[in-house]
């Protein structure tokens, strides 16, 4: 029987890349991938996630 592994790619807006780096990189210990101005790529437990710096696109309540 073949095993199908589904991987995902998820991009999302953040208002602070340093906070995203502390959360995903330091707290969750996700390895950082490519570093391009305005975004950070992570290996999220085998999946690809990307934090994009788009402060005006944030949805939800402020935590500040």
Secondary structure, DSSP 8 states (H G I E B T S, - for coil): --------EEEEEES-HHHHIIIIIIIS--EEEEEETTEEEEEETTEEEEEEE-GGG--S----
